[in-house]
Amino acid sequence: ELSREVEFTSFAIPYIVGEIKRFFRDSTWSVHVPRRLQELRVTLAKAKEQLAGDLDREPTVAELATHLGIGEEEVIEGLVAANGY
């Protein structure tokens, strides 16, 4: 709106970026996985890599849960969600 002296790009850029992110989020998963689980998948992958390097083996669910400060059920849920990607 010209009377507010705010440039169109101030509104357009965040809107367009949001739509692009939504498109990739919605179209890159073979099944719909909630965002919380998508983010947990990334966190688990990083934790698995770090712990595997420290332990010289794959970490257990209990070790991942302890490392991340979450419950074992949540770790399992995140690992299952990773299979949907």
C-alpha positions in Angstrom: 0.0 0.0 0.0 1.5 3.3 -1.1 0.1 5.4 1.7 2.0 3.3 4.3 5.4 3.9 2.5 6.2 0.2 2.8 7.8 -1.5 -0.2 6.1 -4.4 -1.8 9.2 -6.6 -1.5 8.8 -6.4 2.3 5.7 -8.5 2.0 6.5 -10.4 -1.2 9.8 -12.0 -0.3 8.8 -13.7 3.0 5.6 -14.9 1.4 7.4 -16.4 -1.7 10.1 -18.0 0.5 7.4 -19.5 2.7 5.5 -20.9 -0.3 8.7 -22.4 -1.7 9.6 -24.0 1.7 6.0 -25.4 2.0 6.2 -26.9 -1.5 9.5 -28.7 -0.8 8.3 -29.8 2.7 5.1 -31.2 1.3 6.4 -32.8 -1.8 9.7 -34.3 -0.7 8.3 -36.8 1.8 6.7 -40.1 0.4 4.3 -39.9 3.3 3.2 -36.9 5.4 5.5 -36.7 8.4 4.9 -34.0 11.0 7.5 -31.2 11.1 8.5 -32.2 14.6 9.5 -35.7 13.4 11.2 -34.3 10.3 13.4 -32.1 12.7 13.9 -35.0 15.0 15.2 -37.1 12.1 17.9 -34.6 11.4 18.8 -34.3 15.1 19.0 -38.1 15.4 21.2 -38.4 12.3 23.7 -35.9 13.8 23.6 -37.6 17.2 24.1 -41.0 15.6 27.1 -39.8 13.7 28.7 -38.2 16.7 28.1 -41.2 19.0 29.2 -43.7 16.4 32.5 -41.8 16.2 32.9 -41.7 19.9 31.8 -45.3 20.5 33.3 -46.9 17.3 29.9 -48.6 16.8 26.3 -47.7 16.1 24.7 -46.2 19.2 21.7 -48.0 20.9 18.3 -46.4 21.2 19.0 -45.9 24.9 22.3 -44.1 24.2 20.7 -41.8 21.7 17.9 -41.0 24.1 20.4 -40.2 26.9 22.5 -38.1 24.6 19.6 -36.1 23.4 17.7 -35.9 26.7 14.6 -37.5 25.3 12.7 -40.7 25.8 13.4 -43.9 24.1 9.9 -43.9 22.5 10.6 -40.6 20.9 13.9 -41.9 19.5 12.1 -44.9 18.0 9.4 -42.6 16.6 12.1 -40.5 15.0 13.9 -43.5 13.5 10.6 -44.8 12.1 9.9 -41.3 10.6 13.3 -41.4 8.9 12.1 -44.4 6.9 9.3 -42.2 5.4 11.8 -39.9 3.8 
